[in-house]
């Protein structure tokens, strides 16, 4: 990948639709479910801010540079007149600088011009290997953060649903996910006394709390089983959780955190990729866009599904 491609990848060609998450969260009707949905939106925004971070810093730096140039342009005439930088001169200079900057920022072309300048500066900076490495780490963090936003949402939403409506979910989940002989003595027939005592022997609002601890929500296959057990074999849930790109996001996140983003045979087999083994994971824009959008879309769909289930079931 050339330096120009890295610049393009980072600023232009990675297209992420996080408005779908914003819309899903804004549409939540169940009052008690809103904090969980909002946490997902907050995590998605945080992840997407990583994508914009170098651009933001560059634009901030360019703003300071522009302020310095405007200051010099305003102050130099006073210097040529032999006027000292007195309080009176300072006041006049500050007012004129502020006026010019406000006028400049009010122009409709302002944002586009700043973005274009930031692009040029980033392209220049990316000639340096150290900067390339830092940009790569930002992108890898973005991948990990996006999967984490989905994983946390999937677990917390499932937990909330079981707590909210144990009658509709608990028996099915116990029978399908925790048959006799499961760890910690949980079974379809009973729950240990020590576990019941933890919640003062009132488990009516804590079924999700108890059962979530026994499910690995870092695994999309386990998420799929947990949701099917709680809500049945819903076609919409299959569409969400059977998305191949979501599975690739999961595998990629695990590669990032467990293998330092160095490709191995297991990753290629799991993700269906054919990347060079023992080499750094290629960060191509189309690949990144697909799997990032898959995680955000899946979480958004779960928010919508569970909100409707909580309100109507």
N, C-alpha and C positions, 0 to 999 in steps of 0.2 A: 504494500500500500504506500503510495507516494504521500509526501507532505500535504499536497493539495487535496488529495482524497481524504486524508485524516481531517483536515479542516472542514471539508464539505460534509463528511460523515457526522462530525460533531454538531455542526451548526445548522445544516440544511436538510440533509437526506434522512436523518432519523426523525420520523414523523410519529408523534404519539398523541392519540386522541384521549386526553384525560377529561374532556368535557362530558364524556359518557358517564364517568364516575360522579361528577358534579351533579348531573341531571338525576341520576339514580338516587343519590343521597337527598337531594332537594325534594324529591317526590315521596319520601318516607312518611307514612301516616301514623304508624304505631309509635306513640310518644316514648315509651320506655326503650324501644329499639333504636331510637335516633342517635343516642351517644355512640353506639357501636358502629352505626353507619357513618357517622361523622368522623370517627377515628380512622376509618378506612380512607375517607376523602383526605384527611389531614396527612396520612401516611403517603398517599399517592402524590399529593402536592409536594411533600418533602422530597420524594424520589425525583420528581420532575425538576425540582429546583437544582438538583445536581447537574442535570443536563444544561441548565442555563448559567451555571456558576462562573465558568471562565469568561463567558460573554459579558456577564454582569460586571465582573471586576474590570474588564477592559473598558466597558462603557463608562464606569465610574472614573477610571484613570483618564480617559479622554475628556470627560467633563472638567476634571481638575486642570488639564492642559489647556482647554479652551478658556477657562477662567483666568489662567495666568496670561494668556495672550491678550485677552480683552483688557485685563488690568494694565499691561504694558502699553497697549494702544491708547488707553485713556490717560495714563499718568505721564507718558513721555512729553506731551505738549507743556505740561506744568514744569517739568524738568528743564526743557529748553528755554522756558521763560525765567529760569533761575529761582523758581519758587521752591522753598523747602517743603518737606512732607509734614506740614503742620496739621493740627487738628482740623482746621478749616478746609485745607486741601484734601485731607483724608476723607472727610465727610463728602465733599463733592465727587471725589473719585469713586468712593464706595457706592454712592447713589447712581452714578452713571454706569458703573460696571453692572450693578443689579438691574438697571433698566435694560441694558443691552442683552444681558443673559436671559431675562424674562421674555424679551421680544424674540430672541433666537429660539428659545424652547417652545414658544407658542406657534411657530411655523408648522404647517401640516407635514412638511418634509423632514422635520426634526428627527423623529424616531427612525425612519428609514436611513437617513444619512448616518446617524450614530451606529446603527446596526451594520451598515456597509463598512464603516471605518473599523469597527471592532473585528469584522471578518478579515479585513486586510491585515490588521495587527496580529490576529491569531495565526493566520497563514505564515506570517513572518516568524513568529515565535516557534511555530512547529518545525522550523528548520533545526531546532535544537533537540537532541535526543532526550534530554532530561524533561523537557516540556511534553514531548510525545508520551513518555512514561507516565507523567502525571495525568494527562488527559485519559490515557488508558485506564488508570486506576479509578478515575471518576466514572467512566463508563461501566467498569466492573461493579463498582458500588451501586450504580443505578440498577443494574440487573438484579443484584442481591436485594436491594431495597424494594423493588417492585414485587418480587416473589414474596418477600416477607409481608408486605401489605396485604397480599391475597391470602397467605397462610394464616395470618392473625385474624383476618376477617372471617375466614371459613371456620376456624375453631371457635371464636367468640360468638358468632351468629348461631352456630349449632348449639352451643352451650346455653345461650339465652333462650332459644326455642324450646329446648327440653325443660328448662326451669319454668318457662311461662306456661307450657301445656304438657305436663307430664302424663296426664291421662291418655292423650293422643299418641304419645311417642315412647314412653318408658318401656312398656312391656315388649314392644316390637324390637327396640334397640337391645334390650337384655337378651332376648331370644336369638337374635340374628348375629350380634357381635360378641356376646359374652355367654357362651354355652357353659354347661356344668364343667367344673375343673379349670375355669379361667383364672388368671393370676389374681391374687389378693382375695380369693374366695368369692368373687362376684359371680353370680349365676342368675339364670331366669327364675330360680326358686327363692333366692334370698340375698341379703346383704349383711356382712358381719356386724356384730354388735358394736365393736369399736368404731366402725365407720359411721354408723347411725348416731352414736354418742357425740361424734364431732359436730353434728348439727342439732344437738339437743333432742334427738329422736324425732325430729320433724323434718322429713325429707321432701315435703311437698314442693318446695321451691328450690331444691338443690340437686335434683336428678342430673341435670346437665353438669353441675360442678363436680359431681362424683364420677360420672362416666367419661367426661372429657379427658381426665388424667390418664385414661387407659387407651387413648387413641393417638396415633402419630399423625398430626395434621401437617407435618412437613412432607408427607407422601400423598400425592394426588390420588393414588389408588385407594389408600385408606380413607381419604376424604370422601371419595365416591361411595365406598361401602357405608360409611357413617351416615351420609345423607340419604342413601337408599333405605337404610334401616329405619331412619327416623321419619321419612316423608313418603316412602314408597318409591316404586320405579317410575318416577315422573319423566316424561320425555324431555321436558325443558331442562331438568337437572342433568340428564344424560348428555344433552347438547352442550351444556356448560362444561361439564367435568370430563367429557370424552374428547375435547378439543386437543388435537395432536400438538398444536403450538403451545398449549398450556403445559403439557408434559415436557416439551423441550425447554421451556422456561425453568421448570423445576430442575431438570437435569443440568442445565447451564448454571443455575444458582449453586447447586451442589458442587459442580466442577470448580466454580470460583472459590468457594469457601473451604473445600476439602483438598483441592489439587492446585490451588494457586492459579487457576485458569489455564493449566497445561493439559492439552487434550490427551486422552488415553483411549484405548480400544473400547472400554466399557461405555464411555461417553458417546462415541460415535454410534455404537450399537443401540444404546438407549434412545438417543435423540434422532437417529436416522441420518446423521451427517456423515461426511467423508473427509473430515479435516485431517491434516497431517498429524500423526501421532507424535507425542513428546515435543510438540511445538505450542507456542502461545495460541489461545483461542482467537481466531480471526474475528474482528469486530466490524463486519460488513453492515452497512446501513439497513438494507432490506431485511436481513436476518434479525438485527436488533429491533427494528420497528415491529416486525411480526410478533415476536415473543413478548415484548413489552406490552403491546396492545392486547395480547391474549390474556395476560395476567390482570390488566385493568378491566377488560371487558368481563372476564369471569367473575371477579369480585363484584362488579356493578350488577351483574345478573343475579348473583346470590342475594345482594341487598334487596333487589326488587322482588325476587321470588319469596323470600322469607317475610318481607313486610306484608305482601299480599296474603301469605299463609297465616300470619299472626292476626291479621284484621278479619279474614273471612272464614277461616276454618272453625 
